[in-house]
Amino acid sequence: MACVNPDGTLTPSALTVLKAVQQAPQKAEVLAESVGLPLFRVRSSLRELREAGLLSETDGMYAITPQGEEALKKQS
């Protein structure tokens, strides 16, 4: 998975996206603008983070899951 390094840590772009979503649930387009990453990269990260169980998605809004919160704690 491109958002997770072989050692289990998050990539810089995945970490940026996850931290931004931690602040408030967001749509991909708004998130891309707020973090300054291309929309294609944000969408890819969101998809992979959701598949990993770190984010949830409802009606296009992405929110952090308890597993995502735990992943952020491990990164600190």
N, CA, C and O atoms as CSV, one atom per row, in Angstrom:
chain,resi,resn,atom,element,x,y,z
A,1,MET,N,N,0.850,-1.173,0.000
A,1,MET,CA,C,0.000,0.000,0.000
A,1,MET,C,C,0.895,1.235,0.000
A,1,MET,O,O,1.796,1.350,0.831
A,2,ALA,N,N,0.655,2.145,-0.914
A,2,ALA,CA,C,1.513,3.305,-1.106
A,2,ALA,C,C,1.479,4.288,0.064
A,2,ALA,O,O,2.421,5.063,0.230
A,3,CYS,N,N,0.436,4.280,0.867
A,3,CYS,CA,C,0.330,5.224,1.989
A,3,CYS,C,C,1.036,4.733,3.244
A,3,CYS,O,O,1.226,5.482,4.202
A,4,VAL,N,N,1.418,3.471,3.222
A,4,VAL,CA,C,2.073,2.896,4.386
A,4,VAL,C,C,3.444,2.383,3.964
A,4,VAL,O,O,3.558,1.606,3.016
A,5,ASN,N,N,4.477,2.817,4.669
A,5,ASN,CA,C,5.832,2.365,4.395
A,5,ASN,C,C,6.005,0.913,4.819
A,5,ASN,O,O,5.202,0.397,5.595
A,6,PRO,N,N,7.053,0.243,4.316
A,6,PRO,CA,C,7.296,-1.152,4.706
A,6,PRO,C,C,7.419,-1.360,6.218
A,6,PRO,O,O,7.107,-2.440,6.720
A,7,ASP,N,N,7.873,-0.332,6.947
A,7,ASP,CA,C,8.016,-0.464,8.397
A,7,ASP,C,C,6.709,-0.186,9.142
A,7,ASP,O,O,6.678,-0.205,10.373
A,8,GLY,N,N,5.623,0.076,8.392
A,8,GLY,CA,C,4.319,0.302,9.013
A,8,GLY,C,C,3.992,1.756,9.291
A,8,GLY,O,O,2.872,2.066,9.698
A,9,THR,N,N,4.943,2.655,9.083
A,9,THR,CA,C,4.679,4.071,9.282
A,9,THR,C,C,3.955,4.647,8.065
A,9,THR,O,O,3.982,4.063,6.982
A,10,LEU,N,N,3.321,5.780,8.252
A,10,LEU,CA,C,2.615,6.438,7.167
A,10,LEU,C,C,3.567,7.278,6.328
A,10,LEU,O,O,4.533,7.839,6.843
A,11,THR,N,N,3.287,7.359,5.034
A,11,THR,CA,C,4.069,8.229,4.162
A,11,THR,C,C,3.764,9.685,4.512
A,11,THR,O,O,2.745,9.968,5.142
A,12,PRO,N,N,4.636,10.608,4.111
A,12,PRO,CA,C,4.377,12.021,4.418
A,12,PRO,C,C,3.028,12.517,3.899
A,12,PRO,O,O,2.331,13.237,4.614
A,13,SER,N,N,2.643,12.154,2.678
A,13,SER,CA,C,1.362,12.643,2.158
A,13,SER,C,C,0.194,12.010,2.908
A,13,SER,O,O,-0.798,12.689,3.175
A,14,ALA,N,N,0.287,10.734,3.250
A,14,ALA,CA,C,-0.776,10.079,4.016
A,14,ALA,C,C,-0.902,10.711,5.396
A,14,ALA,O,O,-2.011,10.911,5.892
A,15,LEU,N,N,0.209,11.018,6.002
A,15,LEU,CA,C,0.209,11.647,7.322
A,15,LEU,C,C,-0.433,13.034,7.252
A,15,LEU,O,O,-1.206,13.410,8.133
A,16,THR,N,N,-0.111,13.789,6.208
A,16,THR,CA,C,-0.701,15.117,6.022
A,16,THR,C,C,-2.212,15.018,5.880
A,16,THR,O,O,-2.952,15.775,6.507
A,17,VAL,N,N,-2.668,14.079,5.051
A,17,VAL,CA,C,-4.107,13.908,4.819
A,17,VAL,C,C,-4.802,13.468,6.102
A,17,VAL,O,O,-5.849,14.010,6.457
A,18,LEU,N,N,-4.232,12.501,6.791
A,18,LEU,CA,C,-4.859,11.982,8.005
A,18,LEU,C,C,-4.952,13.065,9.088
A,18,LEU,O,O,-5.969,13.172,9.774
A,19,LYS,N,N,-3.898,13.859,9.240
A,19,LYS,CA,C,-3.932,14.942,10.235
A,19,LYS,C,C,-4.991,15.983,9.886
A,19,LYS,O,O,-5.672,16.502,10.770
A,20,ALA,N,N,-5.126,16.286,8.600
A,20,ALA,CA,C,-6.125,17.279,8.186
A,20,ALA,C,C,-7.537,16.765,8.446
A,20,ALA,O,O,-8.394,17.522,8.904
A,21,VAL,N,N,-7.787,15.502,8.164
A,21,VAL,CA,C,-9.112,14.925,8.382
A,21,VAL,C,C,-9.392,14.784,9.876
A,21,VAL,O,O,-10.549,14.789,10.295
A,22,GLN,N,N,-8.351,14.661,10.668
A,22,GLN,CA,C,-8.526,14.569,12.118
A,22,GLN,C,C,-9.165,15.852,12.658
A,22,GLN,O,O,-9.929,15.808,13.622
A,23,GLN,N,N,-8.856,16.979,12.044
A,23,GLN,CA,C,-9.396,18.262,12.493
A,23,GLN,C,C,-10.901,18.342,12.272
A,23,GLN,O,O,-11.633,18.849,13.121
A,24,ALA,N,N,-11.364,17.835,11.116
A,24,ALA,CA,C,-12.792,17.853,10.783
A,24,ALA,C,C,-13.011,17.007,9.539
A,24,ALA,O,O,-12.164,17.000,8.646
A,25,PRO,N,N,-14.131,16.293,9.459
A,25,PRO,CA,C,-14.442,15.539,8.238
A,25,PRO,C,C,-14.458,16.493,7.041
A,25,PRO,O,O,-14.938,17.623,7.132
A,26,GLN,N,N,-13.920,16.010,5.920
A,26,GLN,CA,C,-13.808,16.863,4.751
A,26,GLN,C,C,-14.045,16.085,3.467
A,26,GLN,O,O,-13.928,14.860,3.438
A,27,LYS,N,N,-14.379,16.809,2.410
A,27,LYS,CA,C,-14.466,16.240,1.072
A,27,LYS,C,C,-13.083,16.326,0.434
A,27,LYS,O,O,-12.264,17.161,0.820
A,28,ALA,N,N,-12.832,15.468,-0.532
A,28,ALA,CA,C,-11.521,15.392,-1.174
A,28,ALA,C,C,-11.073,16.731,-1.751
A,28,ALA,O,O,-9.924,17.130,-1.566
A,29,GLU,N,N,-11.962,17.423,-2.443
A,29,GLU,CA,C,-11.597,18.687,-3.092
A,29,GLU,C,C,-11.186,19.753,-2.080
A,29,GLU,O,O,-10.207,20.469,-2.289
A,30,VAL,N,N,-11.926,19.855,-1.001
A,30,VAL,CA,C,-11.614,20.831,0.048
A,30,VAL,C,C,-10.305,20.453,0.729
A,30,VAL,O,O,-9.475,21.313,1.024
A,31,LEU,N,N,-10.134,19.182,0.970
A,31,LEU,CA,C,-8.926,18.693,1.622
A,31,LEU,C,C,-7.693,18.979,0.768
A,31,LEU,O,O,-6.673,19.431,1.288
A,32,ALA,N,N,-7.776,18.722,-0.524
A,32,ALA,CA,C,-6.646,18.979,-1.427
A,32,ALA,C,C,-6.234,20.442,-1.378
A,32,ALA,O,O,-5.047,20.765,-1.329
A,33,GLU,N,N,-7.216,21.310,-1.391
A,33,GLU,CA,C,-6.921,22.739,-1.342
A,33,GLU,C,C,-6.304,23.129,0.003
A,33,GLU,O,O,-5.363,23.922,0.044
A,34,SER,N,N,-6.820,22.584,1.090
A,34,SER,CA,C,-6.339,22.983,2.417
A,34,SER,C,C,-4.932,22.478,2.713
A,34,SER,O,O,-4.186,23.140,3.434
A,35,VAL,N,N,-4.550,21.313,2.171
A,35,VAL,CA,C,-3.217,20.778,2.460
A,35,VAL,C,C,-2.212,21.080,1.351
A,35,VAL,O,O,-1.016,20.836,1.510
A,36,GLY,N,N,-2.697,21.614,0.222
A,36,GLY,CA,C,-1.790,21.998,-0.845
A,36,GLY,C,C,-1.233,20.834,-1.645
A,36,GLY,O,O,-0.138,20.930,-2.200
A,37,LEU,N,N,-1.971,19.742,-1.710
A,37,LEU,CA,C,-1.557,18.590,-2.515
A,37,LEU,C,C,-2.481,18.474,-3.720
A,37,LEU,O,O,-3.631,18.909,-3.667
A,38,PRO,N,N,-1.981,17.891,-4.806
A,38,PRO,CA,C,-2.844,17.693,-5.977
A,38,PRO,C,C,-4.028,16.788,-5.630
A,38,PRO,O,O,-3.901,15.864,-4.826
A,39,LEU,N,N,-5.172,17.064,-6.244
A,39,LEU,CA,C,-6.377,16.301,-5.966
A,39,LEU,C,C,-6.182,14.813,-6.232
A,39,LEU,O,O,-6.691,13.986,-5.475
A,40,PHE,N,N,-5.456,14.453,-7.290
A,40,PHE,CA,C,-5.251,13.030,-7.583
A,40,PHE,C,C,-4.497,12.337,-6.459
A,40,PHE,O,O,-4.783,11.183,-6.141
A,41,ARG,N,N,-3.531,13.031,-5.853
A,41,ARG,CA,C,-2.764,12.434,-4.753
A,41,ARG,C,C,-3.638,12.298,-3.508
A,41,ARG,O,O,-3.570,11.290,-2.805
A,42,VAL,N,N,-4.454,13.306,-3.239
A,42,VAL,CA,C,-5.352,13.262,-2.080
A,42,VAL,C,C,-6.367,12.133,-2.257
A,42,VAL,O,O,-6.609,11.366,-1.325
A,43,ARG,N,N,-6.956,12.029,-3.436
A,43,ARG,CA,C,-7.933,10.954,-3.670
A,43,ARG,C,C,-7.296,9.584,-3.510
A,43,ARG,O,O,-7.906,8.681,-2.938
A,44,SER,N,N,-6.083,9.420,-4.006
A,44,SER,CA,C,-5.374,8.151,-3.869
A,44,SER,C,C,-5.108,7.848,-2.390
A,44,SER,O,O,-5.317,6.724,-1.932
A,45,SER,N,N,-4.652,8.848,-1.660
A,45,SER,CA,C,-4.381,8.661,-0.228
A,45,SER,C,C,-5.661,8.346,0.530
A,45,SER,O,O,-5.676,7.462,1.386
A,46,LEU,N,N,-6.731,9.061,0.219
A,46,LEU,CA,C,-8.007,8.804,0.898
A,46,LEU,C,C,-8.474,7.370,0.646
A,46,LEU,O,O,-8.912,6.683,1.569
A,47,ARG,N,N,-8.380,6.933,-0.585
A,47,ARG,CA,C,-8.797,5.567,-0.926
A,47,ARG,C,C,-7.981,4.532,-0.145
A,47,ARG,O,O,-8.530,3.596,0.435
A,48,GLU,N,N,-6.676,4.721,-0.143
A,48,GLU,CA,C,-5.801,3.757,0.537
A,48,GLU,C,C,-5.969,3.810,2.055
A,48,GLU,O,O,-5.936,2.772,2.717
A,49,LEU,N,N,-6.146,4.992,2.604
A,49,LEU,CA,C,-6.358,5.110,4.047
A,49,LEU,C,C,-7.699,4.497,4.453
A,49,LEU,O,O,-7.817,3.903,5.525
A,50,ARG,N,N,-8.703,4.643,3.596
A,50,ARG,CA,C,-10.007,4.021,3.869
A,50,ARG,C,C,-9.881,2.499,3.797
A,50,ARG,O,O,-10.412,1.788,4.651
A,51,GLU,N,N,-9.185,2.007,2.788
A,51,GLU,CA,C,-8.984,0.558,2.653
A,51,GLU,C,C,-8.217,-0.020,3.837
A,51,GLU,O,O,-8.426,-1.172,4.217
A,52,ALA,N,N,-7.330,0.783,4.416
A,52,ALA,CA,C,-6.546,0.343,5.579
A,52,ALA,C,C,-7.330,0.474,6.880
A,52,ALA,O,O,-6.859,0.054,7.937
A,53,GLY,N,N,-8.541,1.066,6.803
A,53,GLY,CA,C,-9.365,1.219,8.002
A,53,GLY,C,C,-9.038,2.446,8.832
A,53,GLY,O,O,-9.506,2.575,9.963
A,54,LEU,N,N,-8.229,3.357,8.274
A,54,LEU,CA,C,-7.834,4.545,9.024
A,54,LEU,C,C,-8.794,5.717,8.830
A,54,LEU,O,O,-8.813,6.657,9.625
A,55,LEU,N,N,-9.586,5.646,7.769
A,55,LEU,CA,C,-10.607,6.651,7.481
A,55,LEU,C,C,-11.913,5.957,7.155
A,55,LEU,O,O,-11.933,4.801,6.732
A,56,SER,N,N,-12.999,6.676,7.358
A,56,SER,CA,C,-14.313,6.216,6.895
A,56,SER,C,C,-14.830,7.262,5.921
A,56,SER,O,O,-14.390,8.411,5.941
A,57,GLU,N,N,-15.769,6.858,5.066
A,57,GLU,CA,C,-16.329,7.773,4.084
A,57,GLU,C,C,-17.835,7.620,4.058
A,57,GLU,O,O,-18.358,6.512,3.937
A,58,THR,N,N,-18.524,8.736,4.172
A,58,THR,CA,C,-19.980,8.770,4.093
A,58,THR,C,C,-20.382,9.956,3.230
A,58,THR,O,O,-20.067,11.102,3.551
A,59,ASP,N,N,-21.072,9.681,2.144
A,59,ASP,CA,C,-21.538,10.729,1.235
A,59,ASP,C,C,-20.427,11.677,0.800
A,59,ASP,O,O,-20.639,12.886,0.706
A,60,GLY,N,N,-19.248,11.132,0.536
A,60,GLY,CA,C,-18.133,11.944,0.062
A,60,GLY,C,C,-17.361,12.671,1.136
A,60,GLY,O,O,-16.403,13.382,0.832
A,61,MET,N,N,-17.757,12.509,2.400
A,61,MET,CA,C,-17.046,13.132,3.521
A,61,MET,C,C,-16.171,12.084,4.193
A,61,MET,O,O,-16.630,10.991,4.526
A,62,TYR,N,N,-14.921,12.431,4.382
A,62,TYR,CA,C,-13.969,11.514,5.002
A,62,TYR,C,C,-13.729,11.916,6.440
A,62,TYR,O,O,-13.554,13.094,6.751
A,63,ALA,N,N,-13.722,10.912,7.326
A,63,ALA,CA,C,-13.507,11.144,8.757
A,63,ALA,C,C,-12.517,10.109,9.274
A,63,ALA,O,O,-12.430,8.998,8.751
A,64,ILE,N,N,-11.790,10.481,10.284
A,64,ILE,CA,C,-10.806,9.565,10.867
A,64,ILE,C,C,-11.518,8.519,11.724
A,64,ILE,O,O,-12.534,8.808,12.356
A,65,THR,N,N,-10.978,7.315,11.738
A,65,THR,CA,C,-11.514,6.222,12.550
A,65,THR,C,C,-10.657,6.077,13.806
A,65,THR,O,O,-9.592,6.687,13.897
A,66,PRO,N,N,-11.103,5.285,14.766
A,66,PRO,CA,C,-10.253,5.031,15.935
A,66,PRO,C,C,-8.888,4.439,15.546
A,66,PRO,O,O,-7.877,4.747,16.177
A,67,GLN,N,N,-8.862,3.596,14.515
A,67,GLN,CA,C,-7.574,3.044,14.045
A,67,GLN,C,C,-6.693,4.151,13.479
A,67,GLN,O,O,-5.474,4.123,13.644
A,68,GLY,N,N,-7.308,5.125,12.812
A,68,GLY,CA,C,-6.562,6.266,12.293
A,68,GLY,C,C,-5.984,7.111,13.409
A,68,GLY,O,O,-4.844,7.567,13.325
A,69,GLU,N,N,-6.761,7.320,14.444
A,69,GLU,CA,C,-6.273,8.062,15.620
A,69,GLU,C,C,-5.068,7.343,16.224
A,69,GLU,O,O,-4.075,7.969,16.596
A,70,GLU,N,N,-5.174,6.028,16.314
A,70,GLU,CA,C,-4.080,5.229,16.881
A,70,GLU,C,C,-2.832,5.321,15.996
A,70,GLU,O,O,-1.717,5.418,16.508
A,71,ALA,N,N,-3.013,5.290,14.685
A,71,ALA,CA,C,-1.885,5.405,13.762
A,71,ALA,C,C,-1.178,6.750,13.934
A,71,ALA,O,O,0.051,6.815,13.889
A,72,LEU,N,N,-1.940,7.810,14.127
A,72,LEU,CA,C,-1.336,9.125,14.356
A,72,LEU,C,C,-0.562,9.166,15.658
A,72,LEU,O,O,0.509,9.769,15.718
A,73,LYS,N,N,-1.079,8.542,16.693
A,73,LYS,CA,C,-0.363,8.502,17.983
A,73,LYS,C,C,0.979,7.789,17.827
A,73,LYS,O,O,1.980,8.204,18.411
A,74,LYS,N,N,0.995,6.726,17.046
A,74,LYS,CA,C,2.235,5.962,16.826
A,74,LYS,C,C,3.253,6.762,16.030
A,74,LYS,O,O,4.456,6.559,16.192
A,75,GLN,N,N,2.794,7.667,15.174
A,75,GLN,CA,C,3.695,8.475,14.349
A,75,GLN,C,C,4.382,9.573,15.167
A,75,GLN,O,O,5.437,10.068,14.771
A,76,SER,N,N,3.800,9.950,16.288
A,76,SER,CA,C,4.346,11.073,17.081
A,76,SER,C,C,5.592,10.692,17.811
A,76,SER,O,O,6.171,11.517,18.517
